[in-house]
Amino acid sequence: MKHPNFKLAPEIIRALDMSAPVVALESTVITHGLPRPLNLELARKMEKQVRDAGAIPATIALLDGKIRIGLSDQELVRLSESDSTLPTGGFAKVSHRDFAAAIVKKADGGTTVAGTMYAANMAGIKVFATGGIGGVHKESAFDISTDLRSLAEIPTIVICAGAKAILDLPATLEYLETMGVPVIGYKTDEFPAFYSRESGLDVSARLDSPTEIADFAKVHWNLGMRSGILVTNPIPETEAISKSEMEPMIAQASAEAIAQGIHGQKLTPFLLSRISELTRGKSLKANLSLLLNNARLAAEIAKEMSVRKNEWAI
């Protein structure tokens, strides 16, 4: 790929040229999602999980106004040292609308789910691992994450633990259904709720192996579909928090956000941080566990997808 606003790491260029399995990883979890030094530890562990499972990690971010696909450890350190609480010194949170501004300003930034999907697709990477997607917020029905539209428009397999539990999950699933996005349950018939394995909501299809997921993607795209495919991978049972335990804390954090007038891109980081405080770190531990779990599954799917590279219609 040659584009003046993109810079691919040599390892990623080689892997793509050889049709080797590559997994895209987002960077807002490093710049905005986790406290230091946990953010750097997590970034390194996610890349290791992908490598250990036989694929190449491609962490995506904005550095010096360039969309970077694949980062060195030194660059991961640089991302982890950002301070998003500063009015001028923090890294930007980069979604679709923010790319041009970040590039013009030669800014640094962490890419959201939507931003990472866009960049990965431009580079030819078809598999992406994240924690949880954005969706429709409970605080305002008009506050809808760009992640959902991106899933409707960008042909990428996104592995997550469902939508973030702070969201209106029924409304989020309705939006995805309206936009024709398949919601796959990996070894489950129930849509997972991020910290919890249960939500009481159904997925559109259940698939029980990376091979089945790769076959599904091949058929979906060869039929002429252009949407992404959402693969929901429940958090490991050992780290899961029950829905009944989480709901009161989510409600409290949401009420505090409304009272403080917090909205837009600041809302999700506030809610996740406040819930971590209310659960005394239990939710943070769960978040780390599901991120690593998703990275492993993504690598396994990417390996199956690499076998079918020449079978896609897209």
Secondary structure, DSSP 8 states (H G I E B T S, - for coil): ---TTEEE-HHHHHHHHTT--EEEE-SHIIIIIS-TTHHHHHHHHHHHHHHHTT-EEEEEEEETTEEEES--HHHHHHHHT--TTSTTTS-EEE-GGGHHHHHHTT--EEE-HHHHHHHHHHHT--EEE-S-B--BBSS-TT-B-HHHHHHHHS--EEEESBB-TTB-HHHHHHHHHHTT--EEEET-SB--BTTBS--S-B-SEEE-SHHHHHHHHHHHHHTT--S-EEEE----GGG---HHHHHHHHHHHHHHHHHHT--GGGHHHHHHHHHHHHTTTHHHHHHHHHHHHHHHHHHHHHHHHHHTGGG---
